Amino acid sequence: RGGQLLLEAPTGIGKTLAVLYPALKALATGKHDRLVFCTARHTGRRAAEQTLAQLEQGGLAATRLTLTAKERICFSPGKACRPEACPYAVGYYDKLPAARAEGVALRRLDQPALEALARRHALCPYQLAFDLLPWCDVIIADQHYAFSLGATLGQLALERGERWSLLVDEAHNLPARARDMYSASLNRPLVRLARRAARGRLRRALAAVDGALADLASPDADAGARVRALERPPASVTEALEGLAAAAAALLVERPDVLAAPGPLQDAWFAALGYLRVSEEWGEDYRCDLQLDDGGEPAALVLNCLDPGRLLARRHDAGHASVAFSATLAPPSWMGERLGFRPDAVWHRCPSPFQPSQLAVTLEPAIDTRYAARAASRDALVARLLAWAGQHPGNCLVFFPSHRYLADCREAIAAGLVGRRLWVQPAPGEPPAEDLVALLGTARDVLALCVLGGGYSEGIDLPGDQLCSVVVVGPGLPQLSHDTRALEAWFAARGRDGFACACLYPALQRVNQALGRVVRADADRGAALLIDPRFLRAPYRGLLAPHWDYRLAGGEDAQPSGGR
């Protein structure tokens, strides 16, 4: 019927198979023409491939293809995508028919198979994947390929007049991801850097963009302000960027090598095109922010998408049916709007097959983890974490709300930890650490310090004794910023609770995802510790996953209290 479904089900119970199987049955009976399995992380892609492999062993005969990001699959990184620069572009369309025929016969076109096929025919694997799309029944792809403004899959479905259904894995991640896809930033230092590297008409066009940004300075602005909200995208900047796009188009005809090479010219050109594309979608769900440097001069112009629902709805409308599934899709009305689903979309919560006692969750209200209280409560927090590690043997993941908070506690934890191997998630810019998932697969004495909402708090499967407990330090509310204030105001203006929609709901989704790492099978048992008095308050306690056993540190049932 081409409907829409939001499916919430606990982690570890086989949502991928439960969603794929009926969709494949419908494909076989002509209910739709193609399936797109949208993933938020690499782990989701792997789960879909493994599930399809199991079904193939049972007799599934379908051609499937996994789309891989260009930087992960390119055979000639850093080279321009032209025959003069890349050997895999030479005679591409002459060699394509034979490669396409072999690829369709292979049926299973994951990244290794696609790379091997491309090498046999000396073709670009990234482009080959897109040229194989019309011959595939199931497509596994990152959310970007289905929902971005230049989404390849939706455009192809419209061009072919086909009914493509979307299966959106870990759908709770899509709204934040879509906000990024539908936003754009024009960085003035980049424009200046590109201007110095340019010549002729392109240089003059970049100078015009720089001048248009400089003209946005206001002598009446607050001297201490770092962000100034504008009513709409400045027409002068848009006009200058259109001139830059025209100059770049002319240069591509005369000297295509100039913009084909990575560097500031290419980066500025792409930024200009991205800004122009996003500006065409301007609406009441956007904000235009001028970011200022220390001297009060314009540093960047940002088109900030506050609510992606309107634009996501277009992508769903271009398809046939849409199924969004995750362990955390509550509250349903808020989540449905953020995902761009229609008001008549079906929301269903599957009951948990696990017993509440399989995960004993302790609420620790005695330690305040709010930003202003962290310095005073740090010693108590470290002592509580060390006590938990001593009382609960086996691998444990500890989730902090930020890298900074983690770093503040790291040395004290390391100094007091006995009989455990300490693993710390690297902060951005730090060298990579040992593969945590591989480590947990072999060791049974790991205490891992991680950041809530990252790749280790969701999307990873650690069954059995690979993980025995988790600790969540604070509810992980976002830091107060210009962006969170704008989000709160946006929801409040529409009759919603601005704080809940902008901060509380996304934070508790991350907490519930972390809790879901422990119990993954019928025989699994474990424990969890939630540290902060706010977890006892009604708005927070009511949003915790309903199927676990929650008790206070003293042992009594954890009933919600009032307050915010």
Buried (B, 14 or more C-beta within 10 A) or exposed (E): EEEBBBBBBBBBBEBBBBBBBEBBEBBEEEBBBBBBBBBBBBBBBBBBBEBBEEBBEEEBEBBBBBBBEBEEBBBEEEBBBEEEBBEBBBEBEEBBEEBBEEBBEBBBBBBEBBBEBBEEBBBBBBBBBBBBBEEBBBBBBBBBBBBBBEBBBBEBBEEEEBBBBBBBBBBBBBBEBBBEBBBBBBBBEBBBBBBEBBEEBBBBBBBBBBEBBEEBBBEEEEEEEBBBEBEEBBEBBBEBBEBBBEBBEBBBEEEEEBBBEEEBBBBBBEBBBBBBBBBEBBEEBBBBBBBBEEEBEBBBBBBBBBBBBBBBBBBBEBBBBBBBBBBBBBEBEBBBBBBBBEEEBEBEBBEBBBEEEBBBBBBBBBBBBEBEEBEEBBEBBBBBBBEBBEEBBBBBBBBBBBBEBBEBBBEBBEEBBEEBBBBBBEEEEEEEEEEBEEBBEEBEEBBBBBBBBBBBBBBBBBEEBBBBBBBBBBBBBBEEEBBBEBBBBBBBEEEBBBBBBBBBBBBBBBBBBBBBBBBBEEEBBBBBBBBBBBBBBEBBBEBBBBBBBBEBBEEEEBEBEEEE
